Amino acid sequence: MRVLVTGATGFLGRSVVRELAGRGHTLISLVRPNSATEAISGYVSNVTRGDVTDPLAVAGAAAGVDAIVHLAADLSHWSMHRERIFRTNVYGTRIVAEGAKTAGVPLLLHVSSVAAVGFSEDGRPIDESAPNNFTRLGLLYHESKRLAEAEALDVRRYGLRVVVVNPGVIYGPRDLAHPFGHTMLDIARGSVPGHPTGGLSVVDVDDVAAGVVGALERGRDGERYLLAGENLRYAELFARQAGHAGRRYRGRPLPAALLRVAATAFEARSRLTGAEPRLTADNAKIAPLLMWYTSAKAERELGFRRRPFDETLARMAAAYRAAGLLRD
């Protein structure tokens, strides 16, 4: 299959292109003009420079392909980036979907997020059919992902097959530039005073990549698939990261009110520096929530499998040590 991949140079994108190439697919990538492509050059036959918000660039890249895997997204949760987030995540998805329609591409695989699904209100993992209760919280990134998913699914009315996957929070040994990965380094330095009271569904990047390719090859039209992993409270998540870093985690629970105050301070500083805040007001809103999911549908229909999370953490710690970022 000839496949166009957007967002191929991102953390998940790099794993997806390796998995696609390993299964014999021919790959074309649409990457931003300033993106480094060394990590994907051995797997992609053609690199097109352009932005997902540029209809001409998307149309050119989509010509003659059998499927599009749309990964490109803005991951910011900061209100100062509202216009940029919605332009990339919502308008960009609309342009990619319309580009697929115009080019006659039979299949669009949209890589969404659990942010478009909802959260557990009773501690039980939720599935793809759960109502999206994030909407009432007014979360910028979450709303952009919900609307992006709707844009992707909308082109089904023109006869395109559209499949959606919703990964959990992704970790992996190539996670050196990802904020969740750096939690391990911060814990090792003793700079994490505590943890939120909620929880996450954490999953290995390579397992998600295999799930994405499984959805491309076996996903049903109009369906969404949760690619989730272990459901952990932050306390356990931080303690397990500390253990793999050779440290003991001593942090305490951080109440939601304190996180909101901290987010205000982080955002104020970031307005001066221009750097992304380490904690935003939206992050503080979701910190007490249980974002727990079941991937039973993906396991049943796509053959999705997830490794034990401790294996992922061990691989991450080894990568940090090899890079000289973590010492025993």
N, C-alpha and C positions, 0 to 999 in steps of 0.2 A: 504494500500500500504506500502511496506517495502522500506524506503527511506534512502539513505546515504547522509549526509550533511557534506560538507567541510566548514571550517570557522565557525563552530557552536558556538565557544566561543567568537566571535567578537560582536560588538555592534548590528549590524543587525542580525547576526546569532542567538543570544539569543532570539530575538523576533520571528525569523522564526521557531525555534524549538518549542517554546511555541505554535505558531499558528498551526503547523503541528500536534503536539501531541493533541491539542484541537480538531482537526478534525478527530482524530482516527487513524492516521498513526503511524506505528512502525518505530522508528528512530535508525540509526547507525551513529556515528560521527567519522570523521577522524580528530584528533587534534594533534598539534605539541607536542613533548615529554615534553616540559616545560610548557604547557598551564594548567591553573587552570580550573577545570571542575565543580566546585560546582554549578555554576549558571544554568547548563544544566542537572545535574545528575538526577533530578526528571522527565525529559522528554525523555531522551535517554536511550534505552535499552542496548546498547553496545557502549563503547568508545574504539576506536582503536588509538593507538599512532603511529604517523608517519607524514611524510611531503608529500605535494601534488607533490613534485618533485621526490619522490621515487616511481618508478614503482611497486616494490613489495608490498609496503605498500598500495598503491592505489588498486592494483589488489586484495589483500586480503580483504580489506574493502568492495570492490564492489561485491564480490562473493554473489550471491543469492538475490540481491536487485532488486526492480522493477523500481527505478529511482534514479538519483543522482541530488542533488541540490548543485551546485558548487558556493560557496560564498567566498572561501579563496582568499585573494588578499593582495598585498603590497600597501599601500596607500601613500607612500612617493612621493613627487614631487622634490626631491633633486638630482641633477646630480651626487653627490658623491655616491649615492646608485643605479646607473644605472644598474649595473650587477645584483644586488639583485632583483630589481624591475622586470626586464625582465625575470629573472629566475623564480620568483614566478608567475607573471601574465601571461606570454606567455608560457614558457616551462611547468609550472605547469598545465596550462589549457590543453596543449597538452597531458600531461601524464594522466590527469583525463579523457579526451575524449577518448584516446586510451585504458585506463583501462575499460571504459564503453563498448567499442567495443569488447575487448577481453573477458570480463565477460558476454557478451550478455545482457547488461542492455538495456531495450527498450527505455528509455527516459533520456535525459540529459537536465536539466534546468540550463542555465548559467546566473548567476547574474552579469551583466556587469555594465555600468555606462553611464550617459549622456555624459561623457568624450569621449565615442566612437561614439557619434552622430554628434555633431557640435554645432554651436552657431547662434543666430539670428543676421542678418546683418541689419535688418530694424525695429527691435522692435516688430515684430510679433512672437508669439510662434511658434516654428517649431515642426514637427512631425517626425515619424520614417523614412520617405522617404527622408529627407533632406540630401544633400551631406555633407560629413564630411570635413568642412573647417578648422578644427583644424590642419589637417595634414601639412598645409603650415607654421605653427608656430613652428614646431619642438619641441613639448611639450613631455617630457619624459613619464610621467604617462599616458597622453591621448593616445600616440602612443602605449603604452603597452596594454591598454584596447582595442584599435581597433584591434590589432593583436591577442589578446586573444579571442576576439569574433570570428574572422576568424578561429582560431584553433578549437573552439567549433563547429562551423557550418560545418567544413570540414568533420566531421565523418558522416554527413547525407548521403554521397555517399556509406556508408556501410550499410545503412538501418536503422540507429538509428534515432529516433525523437529527434530533438533539438529545444528548445525554449529559447529565450533570453529576459531578462528584463533589462531595463536601468533606475535605480532610479535617482532622482534628489539629491540635497544635503539634507542629512538626519539629523533630529533633534529629540530629545526625552528626557524624564525624566530620562533615565538611561545613559545619555550622559556625565557622569562625567569625562571620559577620552578622550573625542573627542574634537579636537581643535575648531570646530565651536561652540560647546556648551560653551566653556570657554569664548567666546566673551561676553556673558552676564555677567560673573564675572568680566572680564576686564573693561567693560563699567561701572559696578557698582563701581569699584575702581577708576574710572576716569582716567584709563591708556590707553584709546583709543583716540588718538588725532584727528582722522578723518577716512574717509571711501573711498574706491575706487569708481569710477564713474560708474561702470557696475552694473550687477544684477544677481541674482540667482533664481533658482526654488527650493523652500524649501518644505519639506514634512516630515510628522511624521513617525517615525520608525515603529510603529505598523501598519500604513496604508500600508507601503511598504511591511512589512511581509505578510499581508493579500493578497497583490497583487502578491507576489512571489508564495504563495500557490494557488491562483487563476490561475496563469500561469501554475503551475504544473498540475492542475486538468483540465483546459480548454484551455490552450494555443495551438495554431495551429503550426504544424511542420514547421520549417524554418522561423517563424515570430519573430519579436522583438516588445516589448511593453514598452513604456515610462511610468514610474511610477513617475509622476511629481506632484508638488503641486502649491502653490501660487508663481507667478512670481513677485519678488520684487527687486527694486534697493537697493543697500547696505545702502543708507541713511535711507530708511524706515525700512529696516531690523534691523539696529542698534537702531533706535529710538524705535521700538516696543519691542526689547529686554530690552532696558533701562526702558521703561514704566512698564514692568512686574517685573523688579528688584526694582521698586520704585524710579527710578532715572530719571533725564532729560538728554537726549543726546545732547551734545554741539559740537560734532565734525564737521570738515569741509571736503569738498571734497579734496582728495589727488590725484594730477595729476600723470599720468603714469610714467613720468620721475623721480619724487620723489620716487615712489615705487621701481623703478629699482635701484636707488642709495641705498635705504634702504635694498633691498634684497642682494645687494653686501656686505653690512656691516654685515647683519645677517649670511650670508653664511660664511664669513671670520671668524666670531666668532665661528660658529659651527664646522669649521675645527679644531679648537683648543680644543673644548669641546667634540666633537663627538655627541652632541645632535642634533636632527632634528631642522633645522632653523624654526622660526615662520613665516618667509616669504622667499620664494625662488625666483630665477629669473623666473621660470615658473609661479609661483603665480602672479608675477608682470605683466607678459605678458597677463594673462587672466583677471586680475582685471578690465580693462575697458570694457570687453565684456558683452553682454547681453545673458546669458545662460538661456534662457526662452523656455519652452516646453509646449506642450499640451498632456494630457493623455487621450484624447477622445477615442482612439482606445482601450486602456486598460479598460476604463469605459464601452465601448460598448461590448467588447468580454469577459472580465474577471470579470465584475462586480466591478471593482476597484472603491473605494470611498476614498476621502480624507477629513479629518476634517478641520475646520478653523485653520489657523496657530496660531492664538492667543490662542486657546485651548492648543496647544502643548507648547507654551511658558509659559502658566500658570502652566502647569504640571511640566515643567522644573524648574521654579522658586520655586515651592513648594518643589521639590526634593532637590534643593540647600539649601533652608532654613532648611529642615529637617536634612540635613547633616552638618549644621553649617557653610556652605560656603557663605551664603548670609544673611545679616541682614538688617532689615528695618531702 
